[in-house]
Amino acid sequence: MSTHKPSHDEEEYFAKQEIDKRRNLADKIRSEMEAEEVAHLKKIHWMHCTNCGFEMHPIIFKGITVEQCPNCNGIFLKADELEQLAGKKESVISSILGLFKF
């Protein structure tokens, strides 16, 4: 015979439900705060040099607009701008085969 009364099991069930509800609410608040923090950091760091923190200014270099820091002269390139400036990266096999061409 069980020593637990049905009412005890029921109370335990609802207590666990309440704990889960509070944990989910805390997780939701935490994720919203993290999203707000990310948005805030993006806002205060947008277009600032990662090296010294000065505001970056767009310049045109070889027909491509890049951002340059007036303080340290650092350059920021977006994802495809390096390929546009330097050319597409050759595959390893084609570069090895290029060694054997006469």
Helices and strands as residue ranges (DSSP letters): H 6-45, E 57-61, E 64-68, E 75-76, H 81-86, H 92-99
